[in-house]
Each structure stands twice: as C-alpha cells, then as structure tokens.
Amino acid sequence: MKTIASAKAASLVSYTGLEYTNSGVQNIRAVLILWAITGNFDAPGGKVIKMKGSEFHVNQSMRLEAPNGVDPIGKDTYPLYHLYRKEAHAMELPRAILHNDPYPLRAMLIIGSSIITAYPNPDLWRQSFSALGFLLVVDRFLTADALYADIVLPTGTMFETETYMTYGPSVQLREQIIESEGDSRPDRDIAIAIANRLGYGHLYPQSSEEMLRQALVDTGVTLEELRRHPEGVTLPEVKQRYRKWELGLLRQDGKPGFETPSGKFEIASTTLAKYGYDALPVYVEPQEGPISTPKVAEQFPLVFNSGARTQSDFRSQHHNIPGLLKMQPHPLVSLHPQDAASRNIQSGDEVFVVSPRGKVRYVACVTEDIVSGVIEANAGGGSPIADRPWRECNVNELSDADNRDPISGFPVYKALLCDVQKRSA
C-alpha cells in the first residue's frame, strides 16, 4: 500500500478472476478501497470514472421491467444481485426446473450461449434440459445445449445483417456484407417472429431499419447521418474532470458525494450490512483449499484455476476451424516444473486433471510462467462439433455448482483443488 500511496500515479489494470472466488465481491471492493485511500481514485493516472457523455449510449427506453408480483428465480438466495441486476440468477435455474423451487420452470430459450460448456457441473444442466417441457436454442453453431433442444434455429453472423456498433464515444453502421446462408436468419428477425407469435410484436421494431432508428432516438445521431458516414460518427469530446464527487457529477441529484445511501465512498458498505453481509471487505478463505479442507488437499494437492484466454478460440467457439486448430490442437494444462517433475510429467504428455468431482483429459504444458502448486486448465471444450481432443475436454466436469460467492452467486472457477496425473500408455 505504501508503494501505491507514494507513487505519483497508480493505474489499475484488472480483468476477470477476482469475482470467481468465495470472496469475489469483497475482493473487488478491497482493491477499489485501496485505490481510494491512497488518493488514486478518480485522480490523474489512477482509477478514473468516465465522464457522463464520453461514451455513446443507444436508446434503451423500450426495455421492459420484470412483471410485478413474481420474484425472479434466485432473488431469495442472492438479493443483492437482484437489487442491481433486476434479473433471475442463472445458477439457480436448475433448482426451479428440477424441484419447482420457487416455482416450476417448464421452458427455456437459449440464444447465443452454451451453458453446458460454461457452467459448473454439466451433468446437472443435462438433467435440467432433459426435464424441460420445451427448449429452443438459437445459435450459429450446434452447441452442447442444442443436443437437448426441441427446436434449433440457425442464426446468421454479423456479416449477414445490418446493425450498429459502439466504441467509446463513437457509433458506426455495420453494413450487411453477404446474404444469409441456408435457413439462417438474423437474431433480430428470430426475436421479432417469436414476439409476434406470443402477442408482443407491437413492442418490438419490425425491421432492421426500425431497430436502428429506435436505437438512435435521443442520441443526437440519425440513421441518415450514419449512412453518410460509413467510418462512423463520434460525439463531441467531453473534457475529463477529476474528483467528480466534489463537483456533484456522480449523484443523480447533482449534489457533491457518491451515489450511496450515506453519500460517501463507503469503506463499510451500508447496503451490504442491510442485506446481512459483512460491511467491510473481509477476506474469506476458499471453501475448498489447503487450509479449509486439508483432508481433501491430501488427495488433490494442487490449486485449480481455469478461464485464461487463448489466442485461437473464444470460449467454446472455433474448435471446428482447421486454421485455428493448428494454433492449438489440444487443450492444455499449465503446471510448474517442480510439480511436473514430482509427477514424472513433461510438456506434451497426455495427462488427466482430476478433482473431487471428475477427471478430464489434457496435454501438459510445463512452464515457469505459473507458480508452483497451481495449475491453469484451458476452458471452452465440450462442443459437439469440436475436434475430438476439445470435444472430450469440458473443464467444468471439475468445477462445483454449489461453490459460489455468497453475495453475487458467481461460481468459483479460480480457487478449487485438483491434481494432475500422467496418463498411462
């Protein structure tokens, strides 16, 4: 902390990881509090809050609120998640499907997602999908979820439809490049058709042009302007101002302070305390780890991590594309040379990563780039159309659907126990 406090400026670079532990929310709060008490919060070179108007925001006035009188699934278990997200919690869906708790869930639409390859305990989701009365999957490729679907609707790529993209203060029209292939249709058209059949069509734009015009309402940019400027339109620059809490730039009422119940930057959170959580960012030892479960650690002595990005795929996508498979034909597990040596493992060896929940085949990558006692297992395997090594490697056979952050409900992908075993010839 002294180093950060004494620095002229300290910038924070953070990606996913902190949230996928048993104290995920509090981990992130601790980091932000550190930046605040060292004077690096909303300061030049520090953790800066973006100015209002510095990003292009499309019109979202047509978004519908959840119906009154029916609590979203998971609100009872993760009330703070619902307070901010106003939605059901996906980790709680199997409870509703299999046990009618808090009420029955009989049908699902899965659009552009792959739950079986992304969520812990794939078997739980296979059971859940099998128990549904109806499952619709909309995707560009056949996913593991689609194998359980009553109907699979093929959707097109971004090359086959007209839409828009935003980046910072800029907005650009994405022109349609090619006609739709086969029976595929844009996601938008599928959503419109479903809405029309269910009697909600009047709430949806009925064409690409209507959608674009609706998205641009009250933005200061028109569709005609975007068509005249294929390079995009950028909003006027908003001058950056720091220490915004002193200027009344963070609260909806325009008063100095923060948008918190106390109006202050809350080291001790009144909202967390109100919902029964620790007000301070108290560290919680991993629920499964060498300290919390030493008996388990005797059999599974390595700390399991997963989710680091690779350069040849995006999650469970692209494992059926030969050119990208050449970059990494096999899912890898990275481990330190000391851990590899004690197990008689060398780079390129076929191995199993095993946990209290399952066993998955990998190829070893022995490297100094990871600390001793920890492994990193590639995620994203399990697609039914992937090349065989990736198809048979679903990392979530190793993770635990019940091991979560108690505040957010996010599953733990970064702090479990496992071992790596050399596969017998």
N, C-alpha and C positions, 0 to 999 in steps of 0.2 A: 504494500500500500504506500509506503514511503516513496518508492520509486515513481509510482504514478502521480502522487501528490506533488513531488518536487520537479516533475517534468514540465517543460514549457507548455506542452500539449500532449494529451494521450488519447489516441483514437482507438475505438473498439471495433474489432472485426469479429463477427460471430456468425456461425451458421447452425444448422440443425445439430442436435446432440444433447445439449443441456436439458432439453424438455423430455427426453426419453429415459428418465431415471425416476426413482421413487420420490425425489425431491425436486422435480423438474421446474415447477413454477417458482419455488423458493430459490433455486439455483439462479434463475434468470433475474429475480428480484435482487439477489445479493450482488450480482455483477453491476446492475444499474445503480444500486445504492452506493457501491464503491466509487463509481464514476461521479456520483453527486457529491459525496462528502469530500472528495479530493478536488472539487472545483472544475471538473471536466465534463459536466453535464450541460448541454446547450451552450458550450463555450467554443471559441475558435479552435479547430483541431481536435475537438473532443467528440462526445456523443451528441450530435446535433439533431434537434427536432426540425423537420421540414416546415417551411413557411406555408401557410394557407395560400392556395393559388399557385404553388410551384409545381403541382402535378395536374395533369389533365384528368378530370373525373367525368365519366359519362353519366347521363341521366339515369337514375335508378328509382324514379318515382312510381314505377309500375310494380315494384317488388311487393309481394303480398306477405302480410304478417300471418303467423300461425293462427289457426282458429281458436277462439276463446272457449274455455271450459274443458279443453282436452290438453293435458300436460304432455309435452314431448317425451318420448321414451328416454330415460336416463336423467330427467330433471331431479328425481328424488335422490339419486345417488351422487350426481355431480351438479349441485345447484348453482355453483359459481360459474361453471362452464355455460350453463343455460343463461345466466344473467347477462353474459357478454355476447354469446353466440346466437341465442334465441333459436336453437335448433335441437333436434334429437341427437343423442350421443351414439355414434355408430358401434362402439364397443358393447353397448347394451342391447343391440338388436337381437342377438341370439336368445336372450332372456325372454323377450316378447314372443319370438317365433316358436320356441320350444316349450315355454312354460306359461304363456299367456300373461306375463307379468311385465308391466302393469295392466296390459290389455292385449288381446290377440293381434298379431300381425300376420296377415294372410297373403300379401302380395308385395313385390318389390320391383322397382325399376332401377337397373344399374346402368349408368350412362358414362362411358369413358373412364371406367375404373376396373380394377382387378383385385377384389377383396381377398380371394384365396391365396394370392401370392404376396399380399401386402400386410395382412393382419396376422397376429399370433394364432396358433392352433388351427391350421387349415381344416382339420377334421371336424372341428366344431362348426365351421362355416359350411362344409359339405353337408353335414347333418341338417343345418338350418335351411339351406337352399332346397334340400330334398323334402323338407316338411312344409314348404310354402305351397299354397294353392295355385299361385301363378308367379312366374319370374320372367321379366323381359330384360334382355341385355342389348344395349346399343353400343357398338364399337367398330373400329376399323379392322381389327383382327379377332380371330377366335380366341377368347380368353378361357382360363380355367373356370370362371363363373359361368360362361356361356354353355358349358357342358351340362349344366343343370337347368338351363332356361327352357321355357315353353316356346318362346319366340326369340329369335336373334335377328335384329335389324342392322344391316351393314350401313355404316355412315361413311361419308367421304372425308378426304383430307382437306386441309386449308387451301390447297391448290384448286379445289373443285367448287368453291363457293366464294361469294363476295361478302366481306366482313370488314372489320377495322382492327387496328392495334393501337395501343397507347404505350408510351415510354416516357416517363418523366413528364415534362410539360408539352409533349408532342402527341399528335394523333395522326394516323395515316390510314388511308383506304387500302385494304388488301383486295386487289382485283382477282377475279376468277381467271385462272390460267388455262384450265382444261375442263372439258365436260365431265360430269360424273361417270364413273366406271360401273358397268353392270347395273345391278339393282340398288346400288348405294344412293343415299340421299343425305344432304347436309343435316347436322344435328338440329339446326333451327327448324327445318321443314318437318322433321320427325316430331319435335316437341309441339309444333303448331297442329299437326294432324291428331296427336293424342289429345291435346286440349280441345280441339273441335269435337272429337268423338265423346268427350266427357262433359261437354256443355260449357266449357270455359273459354271457347275460342275468342269471344268478344274481349277478353282480357289480354290477348296476345297480338302483336303485329303479325299480319298475314303474309308478308313477303319480305325479301331481303331489303328492299328499299324502305318499307315501313319500319323495319327494325333499325336500320341505320338512322333514319330521321328521328325516331324515338330516342335513340341513344344520344343524339346530339342536341336535344331540346335543352335550352337554357345554358348551353356551354359556350356560346359566342361563336361557334363554328357551324357552318351549314354543309349539307351534303354536296351542294354545287361547288362550294369552295374546295372541298376535298377532291372532287373530280378535277378541278382546275389545277390542283397542286398534288400530283401523284407522289412527290417527295415528302409530303406531309405538311401539317400546319403546326407551328409552335406558338404557345401562348407568350405574351409579353413577359419578360424576365421580372421576377419578384425579388427585390433586394433582400438578402439574408439579414436577419436581425437576431441577435443572441440574447440569452437570459430573458426569454419571452414571458416568463411568469411575472417579471416585474412590469411588463408592458401591457398586460391584460390580453395577451394573444393566445392563451391556452384554454381559457374558460368560455363557455357559450354566452355567459352574461357580460363578458368583456372586462370583468374585474381582475385585478392582479391575483396571482396564485395559480393553483393547479386544479384540474377538474377531478377533485377528490372530495369526499364528504367534509373534510376539515379545511379544504382549500390549500393544504400544504403538500409538499413532497413527503409522503408518508413512509418513513422507515418502518414504523409499526403500523400496519395496514388496518384501518378501522373496518374495511369491507371484509377482509379475511377473518377478523375477530368476530364480526357479526354472524358469519356463517360457521363459526366453530373451529376455524383453523388457527394455527399459530400466527399471531400478528407479525412477529419478526421472522426473517428468513432463517429458520432453524435447520441445520443440516440433519438429514435422515440417512442413516446407513442403509445401503442397498438391502432390500428384503431377502435377496439371495446373494450371498457373498461369503468370503473367507471369515469375516467377523460375525455376521448374523447367523450363518449356517455352517459352522466348521465341520460338522459331520458330512454334509454334502460336499464340501470342498475337499475332503479326503479322497473322494472318488472323482470329483470334477475340479481339479486344482487351478484351471486357467479362467481368467475373466473374459467373458464373451462380449464382443462388440460386433455390430453389423450396421450397414447403411451407408458406408463411404461410397462416394460416386466413382464410377468407372467411366472411361472415355469412349467406350464402344456401345453403350446401351443407355436406355433411360428406364430405370426400374425393370419391369418385366417385358419391355418392348425391345425389338430389334435382334432378338436371338435367333431369328429365322432369316437374317440377311447375310449371305455369304461374305460380302466385303467387310462387314463389321465383325463377323465371327472370326475372321483371320486375325484381327487385332487381339482377341482374347477368346480362344475356342473353348476354354474350360473355366468354370467358376473357381476362384482362388480363395484360399485361406492363408492369411499372412501371420507368421509367427517368428519370434526372435530366435537367433541361432542357438542360444542356450537351451531354450525349450525344445527346439528341433533336435539338438544333439542328444539330449536325455531320452528322446523317443526314437532315436535312430532314423530321423526323417531328413531328407534332402529336398531341395527345390525340384519340383517336377514329379515327386512321389504322389501316388494316389493315396488319399487318407480319408478317414471319417472324422467329422466333427460330431461329438456326442454330448448330449446334455441330459438332465433328468427326464426330459420329455421325448427325446428321439435321437436319430442318427441320420446324418446327411453326408453324401459323398462330395469331396472336394479334391483339388490339386494343391499341393503345398507350395507356398512362396516364402522362402526363408529370407528374412531381411532385417537389417539393423534399423529400419525405419519404424519399428514398433517396439515398445518396451517389453522387457521380459515379464512373463506371467500374464500377458494379454494377447488375445488373437483378434483379428478382424476378418469376418467371413462375408464374402460377396452376397448381396441381396439381389432379388429380381428373378431368380429361377422359378420354374414351375409352370410356365406357359405350355399348353398342349401342342403348340406349333413350333416351339423352340427346338434347336438342335439337341440331340439326346443328352449330352452332359448337363446342359442348362435345364432341360425339361425335368430331369430327375433330381434337381437340386433346389428345393424350396426351403430357404433358411428358416422360415417360420415354423417348420416342424420342430425347431429347437427352442423357440420362444414360448412365453407363458401368457395366456389371455387374461389371467387373473392378477398378474403382477403389474400394477399401474401406479401412476402418480395419483394420490388420493384427492388432489384438488382438480386437476384437469381431466383425469381419467385416461391420459395418454399411456399406451403400453410401454414397458421397459424393453428397449432394444439394445441398450448400451451398458448394462451392468448386471449380467447373469453369470452363471458358472457353466463350464464345459471342459472337455478335454479333446485332444487330437490324437487319433490312433492311426498308425500306419496300416494300410490295407494289406492283408495277406495276399501273396501271389496266387 
